[in-house]
Amino acid sequence: MEDDPLHSVYAYVERAYVRLQAGDLLTRCVEENSITPVLQMVEGLILAGPQSLQALREILAETSQRKAQVQDDLNQLHQNLDKTLRSYEIHFDREDLPGLVALPPERFKQMLVTQQADEEAQVTCMQILRDSQELAEGLSSRIYILIEIEEYLKDWLWGVAYQSVCKVATGNL
Protein backbone atom coordinates (compact mmCIF):
# COMPACT_ATOMS: atom_id res chain seq x y z
CA MET A 1 0.00 0.00 0.00
CA GLU A 2 2.93 2.35 0.62
CA ASP A 3 3.92 2.04 -3.06
CA ASP A 4 0.56 3.45 -4.13
CA PRO A 5 1.28 6.72 -5.99
CA LEU A 6 -1.97 8.19 -4.73
CA HIS A 7 -0.96 7.63 -1.10
CA SER A 8 1.11 10.82 -1.01
CA VAL A 9 -1.67 12.76 -2.72
CA TYR A 10 -4.21 11.54 -0.18
CA ALA A 11 -1.84 12.35 2.69
CA TYR A 12 -1.34 15.87 1.34
CA VAL A 13 -5.07 16.44 0.91
CA GLU A 14 -5.71 15.15 4.42
CA ARG A 15 -3.10 17.52 5.90
CA ALA A 16 -4.54 20.44 3.93
CA TYR A 17 -8.03 19.60 5.18
CA VAL A 18 -6.87 19.42 8.80
CA ARG A 19 -5.10 22.79 8.47
CA LEU A 20 -8.19 24.34 6.89
CA GLN A 21 -10.37 23.01 9.68
CA ALA A 22 -7.84 24.18 12.27
CA GLY A 23 -7.75 27.61 10.65
CA ASP A 24 -11.51 27.92 10.95
CA LEU A 25 -11.37 26.91 14.62
CA LEU A 26 -8.52 29.31 15.34
CA THR A 27 -10.51 32.13 13.79
CA ARG A 28 -13.45 31.18 15.97
CA CYS A 29 -11.23 31.09 19.07
CA VAL A 30 -9.94 34.59 18.35
CA GLU A 31 -13.44 35.93 17.66
CA GLU A 32 -14.84 34.37 20.84
CA ASN A 33 -11.69 35.11 22.85
CA SER A 34 -11.78 31.50 24.03
CA ILE A 35 -9.73 28.38 23.29
CA THR A 36 -12.70 26.05 23.80
CA PRO A 37 -13.33 25.30 20.07
CA VAL A 38 -9.77 24.03 19.61
CA LEU A 39 -9.89 22.14 22.92
CA GLN A 40 -12.91 20.20 21.69
CA MET A 41 -11.21 19.30 18.42
CA VAL A 42 -8.02 18.23 20.18
CA GLU A 43 -9.96 16.11 22.69
CA GLY A 44 -11.49 14.20 19.78
CA LEU A 45 -8.07 13.65 18.25
CA ILE A 46 -6.63 12.49 21.57
CA LEU A 47 -9.35 9.87 21.86
CA ALA A 48 -8.37 8.60 18.41
CA GLY A 49 -4.92 7.79 19.80
CA PRO A 50 -1.44 7.95 18.28
CA GLN A 51 -2.71 7.99 14.69
CA SER A 52 -3.81 11.59 15.37
CA LEU A 53 -0.20 12.71 15.86
CA GLN A 54 0.10 14.14 12.33
CA ALA A 55 -3.19 16.01 12.67
CA LEU A 56 -2.00 17.56 15.95
CA ARG A 57 1.23 18.62 14.24
CA GLU A 58 -0.74 20.28 11.45
CA ILE A 59 -2.91 22.17 13.93
CA LEU A 60 0.20 23.29 15.80
CA ALA A 61 1.83 24.42 12.55
CA GLU A 62 -1.27 26.43 11.62
CA THR A 63 -1.38 27.98 15.09
CA SER A 64 2.31 28.93 14.96
CA GLN A 65 1.90 30.42 11.50
CA ARG A 66 -1.05 32.54 12.59
CA LYS A 67 0.79 33.68 15.71
CA ALA A 68 3.76 34.77 13.58
CA GLN A 69 1.39 36.70 11.28
CA VAL A 70 -0.18 38.54 14.22
CA GLN A 71 3.28 39.34 15.64
CA ASP A 72 4.25 40.73 12.24
CA ASP A 73 1.07 42.84 12.24
CA LEU A 74 1.99 44.19 15.68
CA ASN A 75 5.52 45.03 14.53
CA GLN A 76 4.07 46.74 11.46
CA LEU A 77 1.78 48.78 13.71
CA HIS A 78 4.80 49.96 15.72
CA GLN A 79 6.70 50.87 12.55
CA ASN A 80 3.73 52.78 11.14
CA LEU A 81 3.29 54.64 14.42
CA ASP A 82 6.96 55.60 14.39
CA LYS A 83 6.79 56.78 10.77
CA THR A 84 3.62 58.79 11.37
CA LEU A 85 4.93 60.47 14.53
CA ARG A 86 8.20 61.34 12.79
CA SER A 87 6.19 63.00 10.02
CA TYR A 88 4.95 65.37 12.75
CA GLU A 89 8.52 65.87 13.98
CA ILE A 90 7.83 63.79 17.09
CA HIS A 91 10.77 61.52 17.83
CA PHE A 92 11.12 58.55 20.17
CA ASP A 93 13.63 55.77 20.43
CA ARG A 94 12.46 52.90 18.26
CA GLU A 95 12.94 50.54 21.21
CA ASP A 96 10.37 52.58 23.16
CA LEU A 97 7.59 52.14 20.58
CA PRO A 98 5.97 49.04 22.13
CA GLY A 99 5.84 50.90 25.45
CA LEU A 100 4.60 54.04 23.74
CA VAL A 101 1.48 52.20 22.58
CA ALA A 102 0.75 51.36 26.23
CA LEU A 103 1.36 54.90 27.50
CA PRO A 104 -1.52 56.71 29.21
CA PRO A 105 -2.78 59.62 27.07
CA GLU A 106 -1.84 62.23 29.71
CA ARG A 107 1.79 61.06 29.71
CA PHE A 108 1.90 61.04 25.91
CA LYS A 109 0.51 64.60 25.83
CA GLN A 110 3.28 65.69 28.22
CA MET A 111 5.83 64.16 25.87
CA LEU A 112 4.33 66.05 22.94
CA VAL A 113 4.49 69.31 24.88
CA THR A 114 8.11 68.56 25.85
CA GLN A 115 8.94 68.11 22.16
CA GLN A 116 7.21 71.45 21.47
CA ALA A 117 4.57 70.07 19.14
CA ASP A 118 1.99 72.66 18.10
CA GLU A 119 -1.64 72.30 19.20
CA GLU A 120 -2.86 70.81 15.91
CA ALA A 121 -0.07 68.22 15.87
CA GLN A 122 -0.85 67.32 19.49
CA VAL A 123 -4.52 66.67 18.72
CA THR A 124 -3.66 64.59 15.66
CA CYS A 125 -0.93 62.62 17.43
CA MET A 126 -3.22 61.93 20.38
CA GLN A 127 -5.81 60.46 18.00
CA ILE A 128 -3.12 58.41 16.26
CA LEU A 129 -2.01 57.08 19.64
CA ARG A 130 -5.59 56.14 20.63
CA ASP A 131 -6.12 54.33 17.33
CA SER A 132 -2.78 52.54 17.67
CA GLN A 133 -3.55 51.52 21.24
CA GLU A 134 -6.89 50.07 20.15
CA LEU A 135 -5.27 48.07 17.36
CA ALA A 136 -2.42 46.92 19.61
CA GLU A 137 -4.88 45.72 22.24
CA GLY A 138 -6.74 43.60 19.70
CA LEU A 139 -3.53 42.15 18.27
CA SER A 140 -2.14 41.40 21.74
CA SER A 141 -5.35 39.61 22.65
CA ARG A 142 -4.99 37.44 19.54
CA ILE A 143 -1.38 36.64 20.34
CA TYR A 144 -2.23 35.57 23.89
CA ILE A 145 -5.00 33.26 22.68
CA LEU A 146 -2.71 31.72 20.06
CA ILE A 147 0.11 31.27 22.58
CA GLU A 148 -2.28 29.51 24.95
CA ILE A 149 -3.47 27.20 22.15
CA GLU A 150 0.11 26.58 21.03
CA GLU A 151 1.18 25.53 24.54
CA TYR A 152 -1.87 23.29 24.91
CA LEU A 153 -1.08 21.58 21.60
CA LYS A 154 2.59 21.10 22.47
CA ASP A 155 1.63 19.43 25.75
CA TRP A 156 -0.73 17.03 24.02
CA LEU A 157 1.73 16.34 21.21
CA TRP A 158 4.25 15.18 23.78
CA GLY A 159 1.63 13.01 25.43
CA VAL A 160 0.47 11.42 22.18
CA ALA A 161 4.07 10.93 21.02
CA TYR A 162 4.87 9.21 24.33
CA GLN A 163 1.81 7.01 23.97
CA SER A 164 2.86 6.11 20.43
CA VAL A 165 6.40 5.19 21.53
CA CYS A 166 5.05 3.06 24.37
CA LYS A 167 2.79 1.17 21.97
CA VAL A 168 5.68 0.51 19.60
CA ALA A 169 7.99 -0.52 22.46
CA THR A 170 5.46 -2.97 23.88
CA GLY A 171 4.42 -4.25 20.47
CA ASN A 172 0.80 -3.15 20.88
CA LEU A 173 0.34 -1.70 17.45
C-alpha positions in Angstrom: 0.0 0.0 0.0 2.9 2.4 0.6 3.9 2.0 -3.1 0.6 3.4 -4.1 1.3 6.7 -6.0 -2.0 8.2 -4.7 -1.0 7.6 -1.1 1.1 10.8 -1.0 -1.7 12.8 -2.7 -4.2 11.5 -0.2 -1.8 12.3 2.7 -1.3 15.9 1.3 -5.1 16.4 0.9 -5.7 15.1 4.4 -3.1 17.5 5.9 -4.5 20.4 3.9 -8.0 19.6 5.2 -6.9 19.4 8.8 -5.1 22.8 8.5 -8.2 24.3 6.9 -10.4 23.0 9.7 -7.8 24.2 12.3 -7.7 27.6 10.7 -11.5 27.9 11.0 -11.4 26.9 14.6 -8.5 29.3 15.3 -10.5 32.1 13.8 -13.4 31.2 16.0 -11.2 31.1 19.1 -9.9 34.6 18.3 -13.4 35.9 17.7 -14.8 34.4 20.8 -11.7 35.1 22.9 -11.8 31.5 24.0 -9.7 28.4 23.3 -12.7 26.1 23.8 -13.3 25.3 20.1 -9.8 24.0 19.6 -9.9 22.1 22.9 -12.9 20.2 21.7 -11.2 19.3 18.4 -8.0 18.2 20.2 -10.0 16.1 22.7 -11.5 14.2 19.8 -8.1 13.7 18.3 -6.6 12.5 21.6 -9.4 9.9 21.9 -8.4 8.6 18.4 -4.9 7.8 19.8 -1.4 7.9 18.3 -2.7 8.0 14.7 -3.8 11.6 15.4 -0.2 12.7 15.9 0.1 14.1 12.3 -3.2 16.0 12.7 -2.0 17.6 15.9 1.2 18.6 14.2 -0.7 20.3 11.4 -2.9 22.2 13.9 0.2 23.3 15.8 1.8 24.4 12.5 -1.3 26.4 11.6 -1.4 28.0 15.1 2.3 28.9 15.0 1.9 30.4 11.5 -1.0 32.5 12.6 0.8 33.7 15.7 3.8 34.8 13.6 1.4 36.7 11.3 -0.2 38.5 14.2 3.3 39.3 15.6 4.2 40.7 12.2 1.1 42.8 12.2 2.0 44.2 15.7 5.5 45.0 14.5 4.1 46.7 11.5 1.8 48.8 13.7 4.8 50.0 15.7 6.7 50.9 12.6 3.7 52.8 11.1 3.3 54.6 14.4 7.0 55.6 14.4 6.8 56.8 10.8 3.6 58.8 11.4 4.9 60.5 14.5 8.2 61.3 12.8 6.2 63.0 10.0 4.9 65.4 12.8 8.5 65.9 14.0 7.8 63.8 17.1 10.8 61.5 17.8 11.1 58.5 20.2 13.6 55.8 20.4 12.5 52.9 18.3 12.9 50.5 21.2 10.4 52.6 23.2 7.6 52.1 20.6 6.0 49.0 22.1 5.8 50.9 25.5 4.6 54.0 23.7 1.5 52.2 22.6 0.8 51.4 26.2 1.4 54.9 27.5 -1.5 56.7 29.2 -2.8 59.6 27.1 -1.8 62.2 29.7 1.8 61.1 29.7 1.9 61.0 25.9 0.5 64.6 25.8 3.3 65.7 28.2 5.8 64.2 25.9 4.3 66.0 22.9 4.5 69.3 24.9 8.1 68.6 25.8 8.9 68.1 22.2 7.2 71.4 21.5 4.6 70.1 19.1 2.0 72.7 18.1 -1.6 72.3 19.2 -2.9 70.8 15.9 -0.1 68.2 15.9 -0.9 67.3 19.5 -4.5 66.7 18.7 -3.7 64.6 15.7 -0.9 62.6 17.4 -3.2 61.9 20.4 -5.8 60.5 18.0 -3.1 58.4 16.3 -2.0 57.1 19.6 -5.6 56.1 20.6 -6.1 54.3 17.3 -2.8 52.5 17.7 -3.6 51.5 21.2 -6.9 50.1 20.2 -5.3 48.1 17.4 -2.4 46.9 19.6 -4.9 45.7 22.2 -6.7 43.6 19.7 -3.5 42.1 18.3 -2.1 41.4 21.7 -5.3 39.6 22.6 -5.0 37.4 19.5 -1.4 36.6 20.3 -2.2 35.6 23.9 -5.0 33.3 22.7 -2.7 31.7 20.1 0.1 31.3 22.6 -2.3 29.5 24.9 -3.5 27.2 22.2 0.1 26.6 21.0 1.2 25.5 24.5 -1.9 23.3 24.9 -1.1 21.6 21.6 2.6 21.1 22.5 1.6 19.4 25.7 -0.7 17.0 24.0 1.7 16.3 21.2 4.3 15.2 23.8 1.6 13.0 25.4 0.5 11.4 22.2 4.1 10.9 21.0 4.9 9.2 24.3 1.8 7.0 24.0 2.9 6.1 20.4 6.4 5.2 21.5 5.0 3.1 24.4 2.8 1.2 22.0 5.7 0.5 19.6 8.0 -0.5 22.5 5.5 -3.0 23.9 4.4 -4.2 20.5 0.8 -3.1 20.9 0.3 -1.7 17.4 
